[in-house]
């Protein structure tokens, strides 16, 4: 089944923020040769998985609101401020167009798709954290404060302009 890509017009049944063609261009320009070796069907599957990951990881972190409650994906969105424009501190805020999927969202989807095919599951099941492991003379103790899951910092940084409160995971409180 052909990949159904959201283009900002609220495509019915959209499954991905990124098309295979856009991912091919992005990875080619970035020198990611592992992507080129994949069959089209594998690329489509990876892009679907990347988009599903983004829905789970970012749904409540995106700035603004979805255009409708029935759209398939989180983008397009209303009222997502463009924070690095000269008008941000003034009275006339600039906003991301509600008829697009931002380039960074598309590129993050492509990056996550590549990560999925080269590094395994994006959101693997969590297990108990090992505090100490000893095999013969070798002993390892893991940091108790480190996350139990993979944090895709480069993706978070790429998407930061479109996330609430700068995307650091801290949400401001209002009285």
C-alpha positions in Angstrom: 0.0 0.0 0.0 1.4 3.4 -1.0 2.4 5.7 1.8 -0.1 8.5 2.5 1.8 11.7 3.3 0.5 14.8 5.2 1.2 17.9 3.2 -0.5 20.5 5.4 -4.0 20.1 3.8 -5.2 17.5 6.4 -4.9 14.5 4.0 -7.4 11.8 4.9 -5.7 8.7 6.3 -2.2 10.4 6.4 0.4 8.0 7.8 3.6 10.0 7.6 5.0 13.6 7.7 7.6 12.7 5.1 7.4 11.1 1.7 9.9 8.6 0.4 11.1 11.1 -2.2 11.7 13.8 0.5 13.5 11.3 2.7 15.6 10.1 -0.2 16.7 13.7 -1.0 17.3 14.5 2.7 19.4 11.4 3.3 21.3 11.8 0.0 22.1 15.4 0.8 23.2 14.4 4.3 25.4 11.5 3.1 23.3 8.8 4.8 24.0 5.9 2.4 22.3 3.3 4.5 18.9 4.8 3.5 19.6 4.4 -0.2 20.2 0.7 0.2 16.6 0.1 1.4 13.8 -1.0 -0.8 10.9 1.4 -1.2 8.6 -0.8 0.9 11.1 -0.8 3.8 11.4 3.0 3.6 7.6 3.4 3.7 7.4 1.1 6.8 10.2 3.1 8.5 8.5 6.4 7.8 5.2 5.1 9.2 7.0 3.9 12.4 8.8 7.2 12.7 5.6 9.2 12.4 3.9 6.9 15.0 6.9 7.5 17.3 6.5 11.3 16.8 2.8 11.1 17.6 3.6 9.4 20.9 6.6 11.4 21.9 5.5 14.9 20.8 1.7 15.0 20.8 1.4 16.8 24.1 4.6 18.8 23.6 3.8 20.6 20.3 3.0 24.3 20.6 -0.4 25.5 19.3 -3.3 23.2 18.6 -4.3 20.7 15.9 -6.6 22.2 13.2 -9.3 19.6 13.9 -9.9 16.8 16.3 -10.4 14.4 13.4 -7.2 14.9 11.5 -4.9 11.9 11.2 -1.7 13.5 12.5 -0.6 16.3 14.7 0.3 18.7 11.9 -0.9 21.0 10.5 -1.5 23.2 13.6 -2.8 26.6 14.5 -1.1 29.2 16.6 2.5 27.8 16.6 4.6 30.9 17.2 7.8 31.5 15.2 10.0 32.5 18.2 13.1 33.7 16.3 11.4 36.4 14.2 11.9 40.1 15.0 8.2 40.4 15.8 8.2 37.8 18.6 8.9 40.3 21.3 6.5 42.9 19.8 2.7 42.9 19.7 2.5 41.2 16.3 3.5 37.6 16.7 4.4 35.6 13.7 3.0 32.1 13.4 3.8 29.0 11.4 1.3 28.7 8.5 -1.6 26.3 9.4 -1.4 24.9 5.9 2.0 23.3 6.1 4.1 20.7 7.8 7.4 22.5 8.8 10.5 21.3 7.1 12.1 20.4 10.4 9.2 18.1 11.2 9.6 16.4 7.9 13.4 16.1 8.4 12.9 14.7 11.9 10.6 12.1 10.5 13.3 11.1 8.0 16.0 11.0 10.6 13.8 8.8 12.9 13.0 6.5 10.0 16.7 6.0 9.4 17.4 5.5 13.1 14.6 2.8 13.1 16.2 0.8 10.3 19.8 1.2 11.4 19.4 1.2 15.2 16.4 -0.9 16.1 13.1 0.1 17.7 12.5 3.7 18.4 10.5 3.1 21.6 11.6 -0.3 22.9 10.0 -1.8 26.0 11.5 -0.8 29.3 13.1 -3.2 31.7 14.5 -3.0 35.2 17.6 -0.9 35.4 20.7 -2.8 36.2 22.5 -1.2 39.1 25.4 -3.5 39.2 26.5 -6.3 36.9 29.5 -8.6 37.5 30.9 -11.1 35.1 34.1 -12.6 36.3 36.4 -9.8 37.1 34.4 -7.2 35.1 31.9 -5.1 37.1 29.6 -2.4 35.8 27.3 -0.1 37.8 24.8 2.0 35.8 23.9 5.5 36.6 20.7 5.6 38.6 19.7 9.0 37.3 20.0 8.3 33.6 16.9 7.7 31.5 15.9 4.1 31.0 15.1 4.9 27.3 16.9 6.4 24.4 16.6 10.2 24.1 17.0 11.4 20.6 18.6 14.8 21.5 19.2 15.8 17.9 15.5 15.3 17.1 14.5 17.3 20.1 16.8 20.1 19.1 15.5 20.1 15.6 11.9 20.3 16.7 12.5 22.7 19.6 11.1 25.8 17.8 7.7 24.0 17.5 7.5 22.7 21.0 5.9 24.3 24.1 8.3 26.3 26.3 11.2 25.9 24.0 10.9 22.1 23.9 12.8 21.3 27.0 9.9 19.3 28.4 9.1 21.9 31.0 5.6 23.3 30.6 4.9 26.8 32.1 2.2 27.1 34.8 -0.6 29.6 34.6 -2.6 30.9 37.6 
